[in-house]
């Protein structure tokens, strides 16, 4: 079987497992929507809805990783490479993210009608794009869903409450999306950096977290071959 086939198979298996949790997925998507509608008609609703999307997608990524703890090592022993499993999972989750980003952007345009269309689209898209490696990294680092969920809640809460001009803000993963959404919502008291700075910041954070998640998960499911015809799975 080629790598492309293995990646596609991994994505399909991950999708079937993830969508069995349809109630949890629906609740995760409903939460940022509830916050958005609760804060209407103010511009801050866009900020909360866009950043809140990170909660939904990163939690889905976290659940996807933790649900695969038992199956991934078996797949590696049967011939799959760790990077093929991770790429399949990443493609599935980014596809799900793209669907949610499109739905949220359409909702914001229909109800809030922001004038800064480019900033809105880029802000929501970056929030969803970064959320996947955040969830993948936490899934590789933490042993249970509860701890990972609490960390995601903490990240979202800090992003939403920290002043945009804080010296800590540029070191957080959603600094770029939050600045773009602040510009889209025309929030008073916030002077966003140039658009390209926010985009580069978000993409750099996403790339760094993706590489970290790949390294951590590869270490967790790697196989050691002490001799011909023998393999030992080492799980950490």
ABEGO torsion letter per residue (X at the ends): XBAAAAAAAAAAAAAAAAAAAAAAAAAAAAAAAAAAAAAOABAAAAAAAAAAAAAAAAAAAAAAAAAAAAAAAAAAAAGBBAAAAAAAAAAAAAAAAAAAAAAAAAAAAAAAGBABAAAAAAAAAAAAAAAAAAAAAAAAABABAAAAAAAAAAAAAAAAABBAABAAAAABAAAAAAAAAAAAAGBBGBBBBBAAAAAAAAAAAAAAAAAAAAAAAAAAABBBBABBGBBBBBBX
